[in-house]
């Protein structure tokens, strides 16, 4: 693949296609930094790309601890490893909260009932009382309207670090500026 023709979005779409048989292809690691400068990392589920700008879509509970880190305005980084094709992408960029009611509702309706139910559980990090558990049957879902706790956000990559880990290791760094995307091959 020539660098003049390297396109991170096309490459990641190819990786998704090559790895679709493994449900783990949807899991990404989101890294943030706290106000105190401490790193935080967690696994999240990739929910697609925004059709207008190829931003990565994710959702979370507005009550989770990561919201403070996401709202600080700093860049975050996703690490996405595809096991079948042995490729890793590190995508860095700013976070944008998506508050448009119609976008939130359309996205909400695409989520599984099990995923929607999580937004009606007790708040994250709340101490569990008497081995309580939450079952789907105990939750009344309003399938038409997402609860206030449901937060949809996107990460718009400004830097993509692609690493191919097969017999011929290859690494490509792509960055965007006012002139568009440029890529360069670097030593792995």
N, C-alpha and C positions, 0 to 999 in steps of 0.2 A: 504494500500500500504506500503510494508516494505521499510525501508530506504536503505537496501542493493540493492533493485531493483528500487529505485526512479531514474527516468531519466527525467530531466527538459524538454528535447526536446520532448520525447514521451508524457509527461503530457501536454505540450502546444499544441501539435498536437491534442490530445484528446479534449482539451478545444475549439480549433478552430472548430472541427467537431461538438461538442455539441452546439455551438453558431452560426453556419453558417446561420441559418434562420434570424438572426438579422444582418443587414448590418453594424451596429456599431462595430462588432467584429474586423473590420479592422483598427480601429482608436487606435493609441498609443500616449502617451504623451512623448515627448523627452525633457529631462532636461539637460541644459548645464550651464556653468559659463562663464561670460565675463572676459576680461582681468582685469577689476577693481574688480573682485570677486563677482559680482552681479549675482544672479540666473536668469535664463531664462527658460521658459517652453512653449511648443507649441504642438498642436495636429498635427500628421502626419498620413499618410496612410501606413500601413504595406503592403509591396510589395512582400513578400515571404521570403524564406530562400535560402541562397546560397547553391548549391548542394554539394560543396566540404567540407564545414566546419560548416554548420548549423548557419552561421552568418545571422543576420536579415538585409534584403534589404530595403532601403529607397531611395527616390530621392527628389531632391529639385532644386531650382533655384540658380545657382552660384552667382547671384547678391543679394541674400537674406542676411540679417544681421547674420543669424546663421552660415554662412560659416566661419567667423572669429573665432567663438567659437569652431567649429568642427575642424578647422585646427591648434588649439593650441596644439594638441597632448594629451590632458587630456582624461580621461574616461568620458563617458556620461552615463545617466541612462534612460531607457525606463520604463514607467509604463503602464501596459496593463491590463485592467479590463474587464472581461467577465460577462455580466449581467445575462444571463440565468443560468449559473452554479455557479455564485457568487464566482469567483476566480480572484485573482490578482497576476500578475507576475511583479516583478521589476528586470530588467535585466541590469547589469552594465558591461561595457567593453570599449575597445578602438574603435575608428573610423578608417576605412580604405577607402580612396577614390578609386573608381574603374575607372581607366582611359583607360582600354583596349578597343580599338575602336569596336571590334567585340562584346564584352559583352554589351557595351553601346548601340550599334545598336539593338541587339537582345532584350534587355530590352525595348528600346524605342518603338519598333514595337508591344510590348505587351500592351502598354498603350492605353487608349481610346483616341479618337480624341479630346474630351473635355480636357483631361489632357494634351495632347501634345500642345494644343492651348495656354495653360497658359504660356508656355515658349516663346511665341511671344508677350505677353502683354507688356505694358510699365514696366520699372523696379519697383520692390517692393519699397514701401515707397515714390515713386514719387508722388508729389501733383497732385490731380485730377483737370483737367481744365474743367470748364463749364459743370459739371455733365457728363463728358465723360463716355462712357461705351464701353466695348470691346465685339464684337459679333463674334461667330465662322465664320460667313460668311465673315467677313472682314479680316480674317487671311488666308494666303496662307501656307499650311502645306507641308513641304517636308517630306513625310512619310518614306523615306528611310534612312535619315541621321539626327541624333539628333543635335540640335543647340549647340553651345559651352556653352550656359547657362545651359543646362541640366546636372545635376550632380547626378551621381549614387554613393551611398556609402553603406557600411555595418558596422554593429556593431557586434563585436565578443564577446559574453557574457563570462565574467570571474567569475561573481557572479550572481546567480539567487535566488531571495527571493520569494518563493511561499506561498500564503496565501489563504486558503479555508475558506469562510465565511458562510457556511451553519450551520445547527444545532450543529454540532461538529466542532468548529473552529480548524484549523490545520495550522501550519506554518513550512516550511522546507527551510533551507538555503543550497544552493549548491555552492561550489567553485571549481575552477580547478587550479591545479598546475602542475608541471612537471610529477607527478605520475598519473594524471587524475582527474576525478571528485569525490568529496566526498560530502555527504549530512548529515545534522543533523537536527533533529526535535527540535524546540525551542518553548517557550511559545508565543502565538500570542500577 
